[in-house]
């Protein structure tokens, strides 16, 4: 029944599974579905950090490739993204080593966003991230 419920009504499945856990009815739980959801839950935290890195990279690229349009809002966005990443890493410190692995994909996504937002061609931006991990988090931006 749980597997069918899992496929038919995810929310109902979560509520039923939580109730079964609370009652100690481990044998009634669809363990494979529960395992998949726990893994997915962890991956969401990693994905959130990657998304924040993408925003951070996008504004760094816009800063570097459109100097005439530099603005306080870009500086604030960079700092807000950094702060959000640091908050997430404080809450999930085991993801700190994953940041280096997330940088290339976050940068690649940021290039597309920066091209769209600036009107510049994709080839205007480096194919490989030009920023070191240290620079991503410590570089100063000021008008």
N, C-alpha and C positions, 0 to 999 in steps of 0.2 A: 504493500500500500504506500509506503513512504516514497519509493522510487517513482511511482505513478504521480503521487502528490508533488514530488520534487519537479517533475516535468510539467505538470498541469497548473500548479499555483505555487510559485517559489515562496512567496510570503507566508502562505499557510504552512508550507513545509518547514520554514525557519521557526515558526511558532510551535509547531508540533514537535520538532526536534529539540527545541529548548525545553519544552515541557517534559519530554522523555528523559532528557539529561537530568533535569531537576528531580524527577522521580526515580532516577537510577535505573531506568529501563534501557540499558545499553544494548541488549539483544534486539530491541525493536527499531534501533536506529539504522538508517541506510548509511553505513560507515563510508563507503566509497564517495557518496555525494558529500558527506560531511568533510572528508579529507580534501576533496577538490575545493570546497568552499573556504576552508581554512587557508589553503595555499593561495587561493585567489585573494582572500582578504589581506594576506601579507604582501602580495604583489601590488595591491592598490597603493600601499604606502610607498613602494618603490616607484610606481608610475607617477604618483603625485610629486615626488622629488624630481623626476625627469621632466615633468610638465613645468615645474617652477624653473628648472635650469633652462628650458627652452625659452621661456619669457625673458630670463636674465640674458641669455645669449642674444636674443633678438634685439634687445635694447642696447647691448654693447655693440653689436654690429651697426645698428642705426647711428649710434654715437660716432663710431669710427668712420663710417662710409657716407654720412651726411652731416659733416661738421657745421655747415651753415644753419642746420635746423636743430642743433643741440638745444635741449630745453630742460628746465627744472623738472618737468614731469618725467623725463627719461631718467634723470638722476634718482628721483624718488622711486620710480619703478624698479630700478636696479637695486636700490637699497631695500625696498620692500621684498623683492624676490629673495635677496640674500637672507634677510631676517626670517622669512617664511621657511627657507631651506634649513637654516640653523635651528629653528623651533622644531621642525620635523625630525631632524637628526638628534636633538636632545631627547625627544620622546621615543625614538627608535634608534638608539646608538649602534645597533648591529648593522644598520644600513650605511654607516660612514664609509666602510671599505668599498661599497657598491658605487659611490659617487664617481670614481674614476672610470668605471665601466659604463656609466650612464652618459658621460660627457659626449662621446662621439655621436650617439643617436640624438641627444638633445640638441647638439650643434647642427646636425643635418636638418632637423625639423625647423630650427631657428632660421636657417638660411632661406628656406621657402617662405617663412613668415616675413622675414626682413625684405625679401625681394617683393613680396606682395605689398607690404606697407610702404616701401620706399619708391616703388616703380623702377628700381634698378634691375638689371638682368641678373640671373642666377650666377653667371660667370664673373660678375663683379666681386663676388665673395669667394674667399679661399675654400677649396674643396675639403681641406682638413682644418680642424679647429686651430686657430692661431694663438689661442689663449692657454696658458698653463693652468692647472687646477688652482694653484696659489693665486694667480692673477685674477681668476674668476671671482675669488672671494675677497681679495684684498686691494685690487686696483682702485685708486681714488678717481672719482669723477666730480668735476666742479666746473661751473661756468665762469 
